[in-house]
């Protein structure tokens, strides 16, 4: 299972990083003399051993392991595993797109519609008990799902075992955590 994940994750990560850089470069203008941009952070290459370590951490529990992301980044890559988990709160993100690649198992997604009784849990992050008039999708191994910002979404894995790669692309770099 994770051999395929390793290859897919690496290829997907490279494509997303290149896409993010291209979008960032095309949206900035620096006057009349244009030069190529310089990298703002180091390249990330994960070895097969690093990904095998993720497999060990996930085990059979309902867990998410971040591979890439954090303050100052516009990208988060994680591997998420869920087993027999009821649907959590429905959610909407104002400033991030989600990409899911199902690597194993299946889940039920509800996408679109409107969020019932939305409440903002942090700036630009909305939650609600359910989605009204959304469309239900059964996703299985090999499915690729793109959830654009502003789209209500909710997932259930009741009576199912499910693993996916989550790629989150933020409109702006993530801020550093606020100290309390």
C-alpha positions in Angstrom: 0.0 0.0 0.0 2.6 2.6 1.0 5.0 1.8 -1.9 2.4 3.3 -4.2 1.8 6.2 -1.7 5.5 7.0 -1.7 5.6 7.4 -5.5 2.3 9.2 -5.8 3.1 11.5 -2.9 6.5 12.5 -4.3 5.1 13.1 -7.8 2.1 15.0 -6.4 4.3 17.1 -4.1 6.6 18.1 -6.9 3.7 19.1 -9.2 2.1 21.1 -6.5 5.3 22.9 -5.5 6.0 23.8 -9.1 2.4 24.9 -9.6 2.5 27.0 -6.4 5.7 28.6 -7.4 4.4 29.4 -10.9 1.2 30.9 -9.6 3.2 33.0 -7.0 5.6 34.2 -9.7 2.9 35.1 -12.1 1.0 37.1 -9.5 3.9 39.3 -8.5 5.3 42.1 -10.7 8.5 43.8 -9.9 8.7 46.7 -12.4 10.0 46.7 -15.9 13.2 44.6 -15.5 12.0 41.1 -14.8 14.3 38.5 -13.3 13.7 34.9 -12.2 12.6 34.6 -8.6 14.8 33.1 -5.9 13.7 30.2 -3.8 12.2 31.3 -0.5 12.8 28.0 1.3 14.9 24.8 0.9 13.8 22.0 -1.4 12.1 19.1 0.4 12.8 15.5 -0.7 11.4 12.7 1.4 13.2 9.4 1.3 11.3 6.1 1.2 12.4 5.6 4.8 10.7 8.8 5.8 7.5 7.6 4.3 7.9 4.2 5.9 8.1 6.0 9.2 4.8 7.7 8.5 3.2 4.3 7.9 4.4 3.1 11.3 3.0 6.3 13.0 -0.4 5.9 11.4 -0.9 2.3 12.2 -4.6 1.5 12.2 -5.8 4.5 14.2 -7.7 7.6 13.1 -4.7 9.8 12.6 -3.1 12.5 10.4 0.6 12.9 10.0 1.9 16.1 8.4 4.7 15.7 6.0 5.1 19.3 4.8 3.7 22.5 6.2 3.8 24.9 9.0 4.2 28.6 9.6 5.3 30.6 6.6 4.2 27.9 4.1 1.4 28.1 1.6 1.3 24.3 1.3 0.4 21.4 3.7 0.9 17.8 2.7 -0.4 15.1 5.1 -1.3 11.4 5.1 -4.6 10.8 6.9 -6.1 7.5 8.0 -9.6 6.9 9.3 -11.4 3.8 10.2 -15.1 3.5 11.1 -15.3 7.3 12.0 -18.7 9.1 11.9 -18.9 12.3 10.0 -17.3 15.2 11.9 -18.5 18.7 11.5 -19.0 20.0 8.0 -16.5 22.7 7.1 -15.7 25.5 4.7 -12.3 27.2 4.2 -12.3 30.8 3.0 -8.6 30.8 2.0 -7.5 27.3 1.2 -8.1 24.6 -1.4 -8.0 20.9 -0.5 -6.9 18.1 -2.8 -7.5 14.5 -1.6 -5.9 11.5 -3.3 -7.4 8.2 -1.9 -4.6 5.7 -1.5 -6.6 2.9 0.1 -10.2 2.0 1.2 -13.3 4.2 0.7 -15.2 7.0 2.3 -18.4 9.0 1.8 -18.0 12.7 1.0 -20.7 15.3 0.9 -19.6 18.3 -1.2 -21.3 21.5 -2.2 -24.6 22.9 -0.9 -24.5 25.2 2.1 -23.3 24.9 5.6 -26.0 24.6 8.2 -25.7 27.0 11.1 -22.1 28.1 10.2 -19.8 29.3 13.0 -16.3 30.7 12.5 -14.0 28.6 14.6 -10.9 30.7 13.6 -10.5 33.3 10.9 -11.7 32.0 7.6 -12.5 28.5 9.0 -16.2 27.6 9.3 -17.9 24.6 10.8 -21.5 23.4 11.0 -23.4 20.3 12.0 -24.2 19.3 8.4 -24.4 20.3 4.7 -27.8 21.3 3.2 -28.3 20.2 -0.4 -24.8 18.8 -0.9 -24.0 16.0 -3.2 -22.9 12.6 -1.8 -19.9 10.8 -3.4 -18.5 7.4 -2.6 -14.7 7.7 -3.2 -12.4 4.7 -3.4 -8.7 4.0 -3.9 -7.4 6.0 -6.8 -10.0 8.8 -6.6 -8.8 12.4 -6.8 -11.0 15.1 -5.3 -10.4 18.8 -5.6 -12.3 20.9 -3.1 -12.0 24.6 -4.0 -12.0 27.2 -1.2 -15.6 28.2 -0.2 -17.0 24.7 -0.9 -18.7 22.9 2.0 -17.3 19.4 2.6 -17.8 16.6 5.1 -16.5 13.0 5.2 -17.7 9.8 6.9 -15.9 6.4 7.1 -18.5 4.5 9.1 -17.9 0.8 8.5 -15.0 1.7 6.3 -11.2 1.9 6.4 -9.8 4.9 4.5 -6.4 6.4 3.8 -5.7 9.5 1.8 -3.0 12.1 1.0 -4.3 15.5 1.9 -2.8 18.5 0.0 -3.8 21.9 1.2 -2.9 25.0 -0.8 -3.3 28.3 1.2 -3.9 31.7 -0.4 -1.3 33.3 1.9 1.5 31.8 3.9 0.4 30.4 7.2 1.0 32.7 10.1 3.0 31.7 13.1 1.0 30.5 16.1 -0.1 33.2 18.5 1.4 33.0 21.9 -1.1 33.0 24.8 
